[in-house]
Amino acid sequence: MSLAANQTVDVLRAAGEPSRLRILALLAREELAVLELCKILDQSQPRVSRHLKLLADAGLVERFPDGAWVFYRLAAGGDARHLADDILARTDDQDPILARDYEQLQAVRAERASDADAYFARNAARWDEIRSLYVSEAAVEAAILEAVGPEPVRRLVDLGSGTGRMLTLLGPQASTSVGLDLSQQMLNIARTHVAEAGLAACELRHGDIFDTRLPEGSADLVVVHQVLHYLGDPATAVREAGRLVGQGGRLLIVDFAPHSLEFLREQHQHRRLGFTDAEMSRWLEETGLSGVSIDSLPSARKDGLTVKIWTARRGQMNKGTSR
């Protein structure tokens, strides 16, 4: 299906303004909040919001509120997105203005990383305590064990291992396991927990969830437990996790349903306030995984969070279920 002539003109007009082209180039790298775009472009919020509305109206970007914040990303597909990809492919990344924008984007990322590092360093020793304030860990872990099932696991990969709880929970049924985390403080605590659990075939590595450097299809169970809400580009992390899943293997993601507890963003470095089932299912299916199942675990606390467990398999073609 192709765009009508008037639609093509609308898309070109939307993309053909210098600031809007800069926005498209930035969103091609990762989803960004409005205020982050303002900082990178050095423009006011009303002006940036106007540009974003025109891009959204043309079908070039998608807008999604997240608590008090609003994020934007390139449209997931469609002819307008394909035209935008062609335009960006013909745009020189070394253009001085775009190069400066990318430098500013790196500064925004560095600021995020610095805040996260400081937070994790302060809270590593009581990380499990902090998590228990919001959800029932016992209920979540029981649901994870049920989702994984009793069958042996050849190779387990835990991305964003934190204190190593998923490794100690699932490691006993894994022949080998690998845990990756960017926080050395977390890895030190995880090493202690893994050793105490007697998991001799468990390896802990300093590694990046966006670029694990692990072989494609090398795991039959990949776990991403309470990690995605900290990330600037969760879709890319899901894509990398899915890349690691071998034929017949599974990817299990544990995170929050959408909520409005802004203090988690302000005090605990949460970037996203939860994920919808539709969003997560789309990301999983884009990795080539299927048979998406969804578990919901509401908190016992009135002001608590609902934990979601999304599971998908490579090579399973059954229709996704929700329970």
Protein Blocks (a to p, Z undefined) as FASTA:
>chain_A
ZZdfklmmmmmmmmmpmklmmmmmmmmmoccdfklmmmmnopafklmmmmmmmmmmnopa
ccddehjbccddddfbdjklmmmmmmmmmpcfklmklmmmmmmmmmmmmmmmmmmmmmmm
mmmmmmmmmmmmmmcfklmmmmmmmmnomadcfbdcdehklnommmmmmmmmpfbdcddd
fblklmmmmmmmmmmnopakbccddddfklnopaehiafbdcdehklmmpfblmlmmmmm
mmmpcghiacddddddddfbfklmmmnopabgcjafklmmmmmmmnopahiacdddddfb
fklccdddddddehiabdcddZZ
